[in-house]
Amino acid sequence: MMNIYLIGYRCTGKTSVGKYLANILGWPFLDADVELVNEHGITISEIVATQGWESFRKKEKDIVKKLSSLDKHVIATGGGAILDEENVTNIKKSGISIWLRATPETVKNRILKDETTEDSRPSLTSKGLMEEIEETLIYRNPFYEKAMDFFVDTDNLDIENVCLAVQKKLVSVHGTLKLEIGH
């Protein structure tokens, strides 16, 4: 069984890179957050507002478990999925996890450009945006580090170049999955 999981904070490129990578591999792409919303029929913001973060995390765990039973899929996980040890175990036993990293400044700029942020990405704290990003990254980075097979910094790269970096690391780390990217 072999999936590619993209882990990382919001707006680090998991969905964009995931779709591109899946297209190159000829594998289906799935976004864990989209799957969760489809299954429950309400947005993540609504789940958090009406049922709380704990309920959302439980639903997320069920989705990750379901997705980890698949084979040959590229899967973008929710930014906080790695906070749950069972999620990390399921990801690790069913594929390779790639941490897409970005600086707080890059994340902030991308969040401000992303129109879907409000529905799909509820605020994690009551702090200002930059402070929230910095604090959350400081807290989560050790979790991402523990969950990843390797990382790619996405700050100054477009989607194609992130995919090229992923390809190089996949080949050097696993010697598999020769991806045909670019010309």
N, C-alpha and C positions, 0 to 999 in steps of 0.2 A: 504494500500500500504506500502510495507516494502522493502527497499533496504539497503545494507551496503555500505557506501562510505568510501574510504580510502583517507585521505587528508594528505598533508605534502610536504616537500621540495623534490627535486629530490634526488634519491638514498637513500631514507629512507625505501624502501621495499614495496611500494604500489603495484607494479605489482606482485612481487614474493609472497607476503603474500596474495594478492587478489586471485591469481590463486589457492593457497593452500586452502584458506578459502572456495572459491566457490566449489572446489572439495569435501570438507567435507560436505558442506551444500546440495550439489547436485543442486546448482544454477549456472546459466551462469555467466561467468566473462567477464567484458568489461573494456577496458582501454580507457578513454576519448580521450587521445592523438592519439591512434591508430585509433579510430573511426573517428576522425577529419582528419587524414592523408588519410584514406581510402575514405572518402567522397569527399575530394578535390583533391586527386591524386598527391599531392606533400608533401614533408617533412615539418615539422614545421620550420626547418632552412630556407628552400626555401620561405615559406610564410613570415617569418619575414624579410628575405633579400629583397624580391621583393615587399611586400605589407606593411611591417611595423608591429610593435607590436600591434597597435590598431586594425588592420584588423584581426590579429591572435586572439586577445581577443574576438572580436565580433564572430568569427567562433567558438571559444571555448564556448561562452555563448550559442550559438544555439545548440551545441552538449550536453551541460549539461542539457539544457531545455528538449531536446529530451530524454536523458537517464533518467531524473527524472520522466518521464511518465511511465517507466517500473515498474515491480513488481518482487520481489525476484531475484534481481541481486546483485552481488558484483561488485562495480564500483571503479576503481582507477581514481582519477581526476588528471589533470595537476597540477603541484606545485603551479601555480599562480591563479588557478580557484577561490580561496577563496577571491581574491582581489576585485571581483565583487559581490556586495550585492545581486543582482538578483540570481546569482549562489548559494549563501549561502541559500537564501530563498527557492529555488527549492530543494536543497539538504535536508534541514531541514524538509520540509513538506513531503518528500517522503522516509525518512529513517533515519538511525543512521549514524553519521559521526565520524570516528575514526581517530585521528591525530597520525600518525606514526612519532615519533620524533627521531632525532639523533643529536649528537654534530657536529660542523663544521669539526672536525678532521675525524670523521667517514664518513661524507658525502664526504670529499675530497678523502679519501682512496678508497671509493666505486666508485666515478666518475673516478678516475685514472684506476680502474680495468675494467670499463665498456666500451666495444668497440663501443657500439651504441651511445655513448654520442654526438659525433659530429653532426650526422644527426638529432637526436631527441631532443637534448638539447642545443640550441644555447646559447652562453654566454649572460648573462644579463647585464654585464657592461664591460668596457674596462680594468678593474683592474685585478690583479693577482687572481688566483683561490681561495686561502684561504681568501683573503680580500673580494672577491665577495661573497663567501658563508657566511662569518660572517656578512657583511653588509646587505645582502638580508634576512638572518634569523632574524636579529634585526628588520628589517622593517616588515617582514611578520608574525613573531610570534604572535603579538596581533590579527591578522586576523585569524590565525589558531585557536587560543584560543577561539575566538568569534564563530567560525564555528563548533567547535567540540562538541560532546557529552562527549567524554573522550579521553585520550591519552594513548599511549603505547610507552615507550622508547625502541628503537630497537638496541641501540649501541652494546651490548654484547650478543645479542640473535640470534639464528638461526631462520629460518622461522617457524619451528614447535613450538618453544617456544614463538615466537611473537603471533602465533595463539592461543596458550594456554592462554597467557595473555589477548588476545582479548576476548576469551571465558569467562574467569573468570569475566572480567569487564562487558560483555554483560549480564551475568546472574545476577551479583550484581546490575547493573544499571536498567536492564529491566526485569529480571526474565524470559527471553525468550531465544529462540535459543540455546537449549542444543546441543553443538557441540561434536561430537565423534572424539577426536583427540588422536593420539598415541594408546597405548594398555591398 
